[in-house]
Amino acid sequence: MNMYRLTGGGLLAFVMVVSVNVACAQAQTQKGTSKMTVSEGKLVSLEYTLRLDDKTVVESNVGGDPLKYTQGAHELIVGLEKALEGMAVGDKKTVTVPPADGYGAVDPKAFQEVSKKLIPPDALKVGAQLQGRGPDGRVLYPRVSEVKDETVVLDFNHPLAGKTLVFDVKVLDIKDGAVPSNPKRPH
């Protein structure tokens, strides 16, 4: 193994060549990983179609305005938000979300029987959507679940509770945003 001694000017040229090569290698490495992905605090725009597991389409924004949300701010159901993590602009995916990661199981305690007199006559049919206020002033949207002789059974569960949800999603845009200040999920 031969060792060569570099003189002042030769050493400087050698250091510059090595520095340039290292910088080029780092730039190429960063170039390969610089693709922005869905991650905590990013502002994301999505195109989606939501179906039930029986293929019934619930809603879709395809061809319309994109859904915009902040990743990690708990603005989406947890199962969908988790599945979007790491996707990049242009990526498409089908995401199946079980009830536990969607709107939860149907809660039998969320059914309430009330006098028929409290319900508008035109809403006395199964499936009718009502609007009212709870004792705390919060707006509630119960559905008529059953109509009996003197009473009506109201269902206060989310309409998608107990359902497996299937989302076809496409990431349209990702921008830097603020990291949410409250990482806890509202509820």
C-alpha positions, 0 to 999 in steps of 0.5 A, spaced: 500 500 500 503 506 497 501 512 501 502 519 497 503 525 501 499 531 498 502 538 498 498 544 500 494 545 494 493 538 492 490 537 499 485 543 498 483 540 491 482 533 494 478 535 500 474 539 495 473 533 490 471 529 496 466 534 499 463 535 492 462 528 491 459 527 498 454 533 497 452 530 490 451 523 494 447 526 499 443 530 494 441 524 490 439 520 497 434 526 499 432 527 492 429 519 492 426 520 499 424 528 498 417 526 496 412 529 501 407 524 504 401 524 509 404 525 516 402 528 522 400 536 521 400 535 513 394 539 510 391 533 505 386 533 499 383 527 498 378 524 493 374 518 495 368 514 495 365 511 501 361 504 500 359 499 505 361 492 505 355 490 500 358 495 495 352 500 496 355 507 495 354 512 501 357 518 498 363 520 493 366 527 492 369 524 485 369 530 480 367 535 486 371 539 491 376 535 495 376 533 502 381 537 506 383 535 513 390 535 517 393 529 518 393 527 526 388 532 528 382 527 528 378 530 523 377 523 520 375 516 523 381 513 526 381 507 521 381 511 515 386 516 518 391 511 520 391 508 513 392 514 509 399 515 513 405 515 508 401 515 502 404 520 497 400 525 492 397 521 486 397 514 491 390 510 490 388 505 495 382 501 498 381 502 505 376 497 509 375 500 516 371 495 521 366 498 526 371 499 531 375 504 527 369 507 524 363 509 528 363 504 533 358 498 534 351 499 535 349 501 542 343 498 545 343 504 550 342 509 544 335 507 543 330 511 546 322 510 546 318 517 547 311 519 546 308 519 539 305 526 541 313 528 541 314 527 534 311 531 528 306 527 524 309 527 517 316 523 521 312 517 524 315 513 519 321 508 520 327 511 517 325 519 518 331 523 520 329 528 526 333 534 529 333 536 536 337 538 542 339 534 548 339 537 555 346 540 554 344 544 548 348 539 543 344 538 536 342 531 536 339 527 529 336 521 531 332 516 526 325 513 527 327 506 528 320 503 530 313 506 530 308 503 536 301 504 538 303 510 543 310 511 542 316 511 537 323 508 538 328 513 536 335 511 534 341 516 537 347 512 534 351 514 528 347 512 521 354 508 520 355 505 527 356 497 526 358 498 519 364 496 515 366 502 511 370 501 504 373 507 502 377 508 495 381 514 496 386 518 492 391 523 495 390 529 491 395 534 494 399 535 501 402 541 504 406 543 510 401 545 516 401 546 523 402 540 528 395 539 532 396 542 539 391 537 542 393 530 540 387 527 543 381 525 539 375 529 541 369 526 544 
